[in-house]
Amino acid sequence: MLTFKESFNEVLEAKLKLGGGEKVVKQMKKLGKKKNVEAVITQQKAGSKKFNLYIDGLKLDSYKDQAAAEKAVTEFIKLMGA
């Protein structure tokens, strides 16, 4: 049986495809202990208060503000042990 980390790594090969009206707010490259992680934070529409977080091209979740999305990146790196 695959662990969460192994199954997630198989899906990471997908390319980042933004939906209509989404714009990139911030791109980050976090250096983990074992692997570099590329994170992209996008905003749904101009003036919208919904931010999406993409980790290595895969949409992880939506957040109410940019700060919450940035915090989620560091938590994700800790969780994955990257």
Secondary structure, DSSP 8 states (H G I E B T S, - for coil): ---HHHHHHHHTTS-----TT-EEEEEEEEE-SS-EEEEEEEESSTT---EEEEETTEEEEEESSHHHHHHHHHHHHHHHT-
